[in-house]
């Protein structure tokens, strides 16, 4: 029995070191089982007890050891989650970064993506603005002869082309369309600047200095003629010549292009840097920084396009409608052709079930009114030289006191314009 006892001690030591207490019990039970089998087979006595009785006792101890060791070693099942608790979810594997597309702002804001850094957001383009409202709903309710009504009557062309465009085809400053002896730039400077000083010996044409209330920026700009300063104030074609070309002017005659290129209706003295910034952009690409002038700016573009029967793109029309929706009564500038008037439909008459009795017939004669006195002669209208006009033969006067007559002349053989007699 000494050998089984030594085996049990060794089993407890080895099993405990390798598998803890459960392993030690199972290994010791196995040693006891071996001892039980030895006593049962040999019948050798232990401490005076019969061998088979000792073997039976050791067998019981071995079975108990196996049971206890197995019970301790078995892993316990996780408790079932109780109401109101959530079992932890298995973490998702990290996403593998790809280089097939540039990350969006939403990706950069994702803290679970180890491949992206929020600091890279500055490299992304700004998100596109939300689409504008449908221009049709704005234009449908316009009435009268406003810029909004005129916009609704412009033709739409979504396939504009700049093919063959040459700026010089419009003859800006090369033609004196109002025949006053001054070039177009100086005409507009004299019109738009205040505190103007003129160069001696130029028949009152050349502007040396003045002050501009710049409509595009809302600031005042001092103008001084000179190599380094003249471009501080530039003359802007409100409907840019490139835009006019792709909106219909490409098919015009030279005379008509010269009229547009020098028409006071389409010209404004403005900030030189802002005019350069605008370039040939239409209203869907550029608007004056001064929001206070945007209604007048868009109305002037609409007036020019209506007068010269130029087209707009859908995007351009939508941008114009968005601006004019904030000022639905904005008129067209002087010199514009008028759109066909749109009259609001009258409300339906209210129905009634009461029938009024017929009025009695009378034979009373209304007294004869004395004849109205003849109207006083009207003062001459103030007009803009070179603007379209009607009827032919009408007379007017410019703000500087120059008499004008409405009619055709060599520079405008097909449409009547204000010019000197």
Buried (B, 14 or more C-beta within 10 A) or exposed (E): BEEBEEBBEEBBEBBBEEBEBBBBBBBBBBBBBBBBBBBBEEEBBBEEEEBBBBBBBBBEBBBEBBEBBEEBBEEEEEEEEEEEEEEEEEEEEEEEEEEEEEBEEEBBEBEEBEEBEEEEBEEEEEEEEEEBEEBEEBBEEBBBBBBBBBBBBBEEBEEBEEEEBEBEBBBBBEBBBBBBEBBBBBBBBBBBBEEBEBBEEEEBBBBBBBEBEBBBBBEEBEBBBEEEEBEBBBBBBBBBBBBBBBBBBBEBEEBBBBBBBBBBBBBBBBBBEBBEEBEBBBBBEBBBBBEEBBBBBBBBBBBBBBBBEBBBBEBBBBBBBBBBBEBBEBBBBEBBBBBEEBEEEEEEEEEEEEEEEEEEEEEEEEEEEEEEEEEEEEEBEEBBBBBBBEEEEBEBBBEEEBEBBBBEEEBBEEEBBBBEE
